[in-house]
Amino acid sequence: MSTDPLHDLTAAADALCSPIRVTEPIWTRTNGHLKLTRVHTHTMASLLDQLAAATHPGEVYLDDIASTRHQPRSAPAARLEAVDAHWRIQTGAATWMTHLGLPPRGETAANIWGIVGARATAALPDLRRWHSLAATLTGWERPPWQPDAPCPACDTRALRVRLARRTAVCVACGQTWTPDTIGILAAHVQDHSHAA
């Protein structure tokens, strides 16, 4: 996090709206030694696009393990958590545009970049929350972990956690945890499991 709020606002919008470039090292074992043979780089859709795709069953992205094989299975008509998160971000961005006296644009990403263009640094907490929400609920192959503990904010059992990303969200109240704050939630879940 920088000391320049406009830089942080731009970075938060970029993390939500821009395609994600992923670099993976490819190793080979020769004579018992690992050797880096090449680096594979590919581009994935933005978190906002991944969240939109997650609202439709069958449109998923691989998480954490690249060797996961897709198995045929029945799928629900929609992932309601992803639909709700997508709607929250969509309406939140449009609301910010209206609050700033600007006409809402047709797409959510355009509204988010409009907030940046208006230099509305007051929207930074919302953009960070939206990023955490999208990062946690995107349409990855493996669903997020659902701990058997109530949300510390609303006392509802609706927590969803991405351990690899160190993000979490309560799908009931919208509270989010980022890598900076996930330890607080982890302590809460651990305390709850010890009490149970």
N, C-alpha and C positions, 0 to 999 in steps of 0.2 A: 504494500500500500504506500503510495507516495504522499507528499504533502500538498500536492496540487489537485484540488477537487475536480477540476475540469479534465485533467488527465485520467483520474480514477473513473469519472463518468464515461469517458470515451472507452477506456479499457473494459468497463463492465458491459457497455453496449456491444463492443467487439466480441467479447466472450460469448454473448448471447446470439448475435446475429451473423457472425462471419463463419465461413467454413473452417473446420478444424483440420489442421495438418498434423498427421501422425507419422512419427519416424520409428521404425523398428529395426534393431540390429539383427543380422542373420549370422549365426555362429556355426562353425563346423569343427568337428573333432578330428585332429590329425595326430597320429602317434601319441595319443593320450593327452594332447594339449588342445584347448579351445582357441580358435582363431576367428577373429572377426573377418568374414569374407565379403560382406557388403551391407549396405544400409538400405532398407526398403522404405520408401516414403509414399504415403497415399493421403488423399483428402477425403474427409467425411463431411456430411451435411452439418450445418450449424445446429447448435443445441435447440434453437427455436424450431427449425425444420424437423429435427429428430422428434421433438415433442409433438408437433403436428402429425407426423407419421405414426407416432405411438398411439394416437387416438383411433387408428384403424387396425384391427387385428391382422396378424400375418405380416405386417411391415415392421421389421425389427432390425436392430443393429447388434453386432456382437460386442459383448463386454469382456473385460479382463482376459479371457482365454480365447486365443485366436483359433484353436483347434476344435472348438465346440462344433459338433455336427448337428445340423437341424433335423429334428425328427418330426415326421407327420403327426399331427394331433389336432383335436378339435380346438377351436378358439372361441372366446366369447365375442358377442356382437360388437362390443367396444370396451376399451379400457377407461372406465369412468374416472379414475384418478387422473389420467393423462388429459382427458376431455376437460375436467374441472380446472386443472393447472393451466392448460392452454387458454381457457376462457378467462381465468384470473389475469393472466399476463396481457391478453388481448384487450380486455376492458380497462385494466390499469393503465396501459400505455395510451389508450384513447382518452381516458379521463385526464391524464397529465397534459395531453395536447390541448384539450378544452380548457383546463385550468390555466394554461399558458396563453390562452387567447388565440390559439392556432387551430385551423380546421383539421380534424382527424383525417389521416390518410387511409388509403384502402387496405394496407397490409400492416401487420403488427411491427415488423422490422422497420418499416418506413416511419411509423410513429415513434419507435425507440430512437432512431437516428434523428428525428425531428426534435426530440427532447434534448439530445446532445447539441444539435444546431442552435437551440434556444439557450444553451448554456445553463440549463436548469439543474444545477448541482444539488438542489434540495431533493431531487428524484433519485439520487445515488443509493440510498438505502433500499428503495423499491427495486431498482435494477439489480442490486446484489441479491435480494430475496428471490427475484424472478430467476436469476442465474442458478441459485441453489435449488430452487424448485424444479427447473428444467433438467439440471444435471442429475438430480435424484430420480426423477420419474421418466426420463427418456426411455424410448422403446427398446431397451436392451433385451437380449435373449433371456438372460437370467433375471427374474423379478427381484425387486429390492427386499431386503430382510425386514420382517415385521416382528420386532421384539414384543414379548408379552409383558408390556409395561405401559402405563398411561402416559400421555403427553404431559410434561410438567406445566405447560401453559393452560391447557383446557381440560385435563384429566380424562380425555377420551383415549381409547385404545386404537389409535389410528396412525402410529408412527411407521415411517418407511425409511430405511437406512441403506445407503450404498457404502459398504465397508471399504471397497477399493478406492473410492473417490473421497471418502471421509466427509460425506454430506448426508443430511437427513431432512425430512419434512414431516409435519403432521398434516395429513390430508383432511382433517376435520377443521382445524382453525387456521392453517396456512403458515404456522410458525416454522422457520427453517433454521438449520444449523450448518455451518460451513467448516472447513478444516480448522479454522481458528477457534470455533466454539463447540466442535463435536465432543470434546472432552467433558464438557458440562453435561451433555446428554448421556454420554457413556457412564458417567458416575451415577446419574439418576437411574438409568436402567439397571446398573449393577446393584445399587442400593435396593431397588424394588425386587430384584431377583433374590437377594439375600433375605429380605423381609418375608418373601413368599416361601 
